Amino acid sequence: MATENKVETKAKKAPAKTAKPKAAPKAAAGEKTLDLNAGLHRRKLAVGTVISNKMQKTIVVKVDRRVIEPLYKKYVTRSRHFKAHDEKNDAKMGDIVSIIECRPMSRDKRWALQKIVRRAEQTADANV
């Protein structure tokens, strides 16, 4: 009778099944979907100001970030320049743009223009 009690208690302590996460809905047979999150990593995003658009289909974007200077404990602005692909030559100097990481397109160009966040105000000097 002691063995029957042990069997019953083991049966009661069986682990509960965990719910599996639901899969994303599948696309139709002929429909292609673009998944930016595919693969192991997400693409990096950056927001910056266009400082040059003199090349064909390429813009130079200055991306600023604020860091604390270790010695004086003050905030300092650090910046980097990225060359980004602009297929339609939409971006102008002074525009604030969003760029996204992409495959290498040339020696220096590894970013692409995602969208123009804000257009620059046009001044009289720009028309000259």
Contacts in CASP RR format, 6 or more apart in sequence:
PFRMAT RR
TARGET T0000
AUTHOR 0000-0000-0000
METHOD contacts of the structure
MODEL  1
MATENKVETKAKKAPAKTAKPKAAPKAAAGEKTLDLNAGLHRRKLAVGTV
ISNKMQKTIVVKVDRRVIEPLYKKYVTRSRHFKAHDEKNDAKMGDIVSII
ECRPMSRDKRWALQKIVRRAEQTADANV
27 33 0 8 1.000
36 42 0 8 1.000
36 43 0 8 1.000
43 100 0 8 1.000
43 101 0 8 1.000
43 102 0 8 1.000
44 100 0 8 1.000
44 101 0 8 1.000
45 98 0 8 1.000
45 99 0 8 1.000
45 100 0 8 1.000
45 101 0 8 1.000
45 114 0 8 1.000
46 61 0 8 1.000
46 63 0 8 1.000
46 82 0 8 1.000
46 98 0 8 1.000
46 99 0 8 1.000
46 111 0 8 1.000
47 63 0 8 1.000
47 96 0 8 1.000
47 97 0 8 1.000
47 98 0 8 1.000
47 99 0 8 1.000
47 117 0 8 1.000
48 61 0 8 1.000
48 62 0 8 1.000
48 63 0 8 1.000
48 64 0 8 1.000
48 96 0 8 1.000
48 97 0 8 1.000
48 98 0 8 1.000
48 99 0 8 1.000
49 61 0 8 1.000
49 62 0 8 1.000
49 64 0 8 1.000
49 94 0 8 1.000
49 95 0 8 1.000
49 96 0 8 1.000
49 97 0 8 1.000
50 59 0 8 1.000
50 60 0 8 1.000
50 61 0 8 1.000
50 62 0 8 1.000
50 91 0 8 1.000
50 92 0 8 1.000
50 93 0 8 1.000
50 94 0 8 1.000
50 95 0 8 1.000
50 96 0 8 1.000
50 97 0 8 1.000
50 120 0 8 1.000
51 60 0 8 1.000
51 61 0 8 1.000
51 62 0 8 1.000
51 81 0 8 1.000
51 93 0 8 1.000
51 94 0 8 1.000
52 59 0 8 1.000
52 60 0 8 1.000
52 93 0 8 1.000
53 59 0 8 1.000
53 60 0 8 1.000
53 86 0 8 1.000
53 89 0 8 1.000
53 91 0 8 1.000
53 92 0 8 1.000
53 93 0 8 1.000
56 89 0 8 1.000
57 85 0 8 1.000
57 86 0 8 1.000
57 87 0 8 1.000
57 89 0 8 1.000
58 83 0 8 1.000
58 84 0 8 1.000
58 85 0 8 1.000
58 86 0 8 1.000
58 109 0 8 1.000
59 83 0 8 1.000
59 84 0 8 1.000
59 86 0 8 1.000
59 91 0 8 1.000
59 97 0 8 1.000
59 113 0 8 1.000
60 81 0 8 1.000
60 82 0 8 1.000
60 83 0 8 1.000
60 84 0 8 1.000
61 81 0 8 1.000
61 82 0 8 1.000
61 83 0 8 1.000
61 84 0 8 1.000
61 97 0 8 1.000
61 99 0 8 1.000
61 111 0 8 1.000
62 79 0 8 1.000
62 80 0 8 1.000
62 81 0 8 1.000
63 79 0 8 1.000
63 80 0 8 1.000
63 81 0 8 1.000
63 82 0 8 1.000
64 77 0 8 1.000
64 78 0 8 1.000
64 79 0 8 1.000
65 77 0 8 1.000
65 78 0 8 1.000
65 79 0 8 1.000
66 75 0 8 1.000
66 76 0 8 1.000
66 77 0 8 1.000
66 78 0 8 1.000
67 75 0 8 1.000
67 76 0 8 1.000
67 78 0 8 1.000
68 74 0 8 1.000
68 75 0 8 1.000
68 76 0 8 1.000
69 75 0 8 1.000
69 76 0 8 1.000
82 99 0 8 1.000
82 110 0 8 1.000
82 111 0 8 1.000
83 106 0 8 1.000
83 108 0 8 1.000
83 109 0 8 1.000
83 110 0 8 1.000
83 111 0 8 1.000
84 97 0 8 1.000
84 99 0 8 1.000
84 109 0 8 1.000
84 111 0 8 1.000
84 112 0 8 1.000
84 113 0 8 1.000
85 102 0 8 1.000
85 105 0 8 1.000
85 109 0 8 1.000
85 111 0 8 1.000
85 112 0 8 1.000
85 113 0 8 1.000
86 113 0 8 1.000
87 113 0 8 1.000
90 113 0 8 1.000
90 116 0 8 1.000
91 97 0 8 1.000
91 113 0 8 1.000
91 116 0 8 1.000
92 119 0 8 1.000
92 120 0 8 1.000
93 120 0 8 1.000
93 126 0 8 1.000
94 120 0 8 1.000
95 116 0 8 1.000
95 117 0 8 1.000
95 118 0 8 1.000
95 119 0 8 1.000
95 120 0 8 1.000
96 116 0 8 1.000
96 117 0 8 1.000
96 118 0 8 1.000
96 120 0 8 1.000
97 113 0 8 1.000
97 114 0 8 1.000
97 115 0 8 1.000
97 116 0 8 1.000
97 117 0 8 1.000
98 113 0 8 1.000
98 114 0 8 1.000
98 115 0 8 1.000
98 116 0 8 1.000
98 117 0 8 1.000
99 111 0 8 1.000
99 112 0 8 1.000
99 113 0 8 1.000
99 114 0 8 1.000
100 111 0 8 1.000
100 112 0 8 1.000
100 114 0 8 1.000
101 110 0 8 1.000
101 111 0 8 1.000
102 110 0 8 1.000
102 111 0 8 1.000
102 112 0 8 1.000
103 110 0 8 1.000
104 110 0 8 1.000
105 112 0 8 1.000
END
